[in-house]
């Protein structure tokens, strides 16, 4: 068997795993983008500069919580990415 045929057979064996991993990774990054967009939209819609931060509406507080979730999730994603790079080298 030629070396290229051997490589092709190995690639086809892992095809479904690569597709599922790609979907999972795309979903993870989509959640990060959605959290940022929802946080900004909720914060801007619920903003009332005349009120104190403790007296603002539920919508404004939700926007802040979504932005905090974005920071938390993106930190964990970056941490896993760096650890995987270190383990693979």
C-alpha positions as CSV (number, residue, x, y, z in Angstrom):
1,X,0.0,0.0,0.0
2,X,1.3,3.5,-0.8
3,X,1.9,5.9,2.0
4,X,-0.7,8.3,0.8
5,X,-3.4,5.6,0.9
6,X,-2.4,4.7,4.4
7,X,-2.8,8.3,5.5
8,X,-6.1,8.6,3.7
9,X,-7.5,5.5,5.5
10,X,-6.4,7.0,8.8
11,X,-8.1,10.3,8.0
12,X,-11.4,8.7,7.1
13,X,-11.4,6.7,10.3
14,X,-11.3,10.0,12.3
15,X,-13.7,11.9,10.1
16,X,-16.7,11.8,12.4
17,X,-14.6,12.7,15.5
18,X,-13.3,15.8,13.7
19,X,-16.8,16.8,12.6
20,X,-18.2,16.5,16.1
21,X,-15.2,18.4,17.6
22,X,-15.7,21.1,15.1
23,X,-19.4,21.5,16.0
24,X,-18.6,21.6,19.7
25,X,-15.9,24.2,19.2
26,X,-18.2,26.3,17.0
27,X,-20.9,26.1,19.6
28,X,-18.6,27.2,22.3
29,X,-17.4,30.3,20.4
30,X,-20.9,31.1,19.4
31,X,-22.0,31.1,23.1
32,X,-19.2,33.6,23.9
33,X,-20.3,35.9,21.1
34,X,-24.0,35.7,22.1
35,X,-23.2,36.5,25.7
36,X,-21.3,39.6,24.7
37,X,-24.1,40.8,22.3
38,X,-26.9,40.1,24.8
39,X,-24.9,41.7,27.6
40,X,-24.3,44.9,25.6
41,X,-27.9,45.1,24.3
42,X,-29.4,44.5,27.8
43,X,-27.1,47.0,29.4
44,X,-27.8,49.7,26.8
45,X,-31.6,49.2,26.9
46,X,-31.8,49.1,30.7
47,X,-29.4,52.0,31.2
48,X,-30.6,54.9,33.2
49,X,-27.8,57.3,34.1
50,X,-29.9,59.3,36.6
51,X,-30.3,56.3,38.9
52,X,-27.7,54.8,41.2
53,X,-26.2,51.4,40.2
54,X,-28.1,49.7,43.0
55,X,-31.4,51.2,41.9
56,X,-31.2,50.3,38.2
57,X,-33.6,48.0,36.4
58,X,-33.5,44.2,36.2
59,X,-32.5,44.5,32.5
60,X,-29.4,46.5,33.2
61,X,-28.3,44.1,35.9
62,X,-28.9,41.2,33.6
63,X,-26.6,42.9,31.0
64,X,-23.9,43.1,33.6
65,X,-24.3,39.5,34.6
66,X,-24.1,38.4,31.0
67,X,-20.8,40.3,30.5
68,X,-19.4,38.8,33.7
69,X,-20.4,35.3,32.3
70,X,-18.6,36.2,29.1
71,X,-15.4,37.1,30.9
72,X,-15.6,33.9,33.0
73,X,-16.2,31.6,30.0
74,X,-13.6,33.2,27.8
75,X,-11.0,32.9,30.6
76,X,-11.7,29.1,30.9
77,X,-11.6,28.6,27.1
78,X,-8.2,30.4,26.9
79,X,-6.9,28.4,29.9
80,X,-7.9,25.1,28.2
81,X,-6.4,26.2,24.9
82,X,-3.0,27.0,26.5
83,X,-3.0,23.8,28.5
84,X,-3.8,21.7,25.4
85,X,-1.0,23.4,23.5
86,X,1.5,22.8,26.3
87,X,0.5,19.1,26.5
88,X,0.7,18.6,22.7
89,X,4.3,19.9,22.5
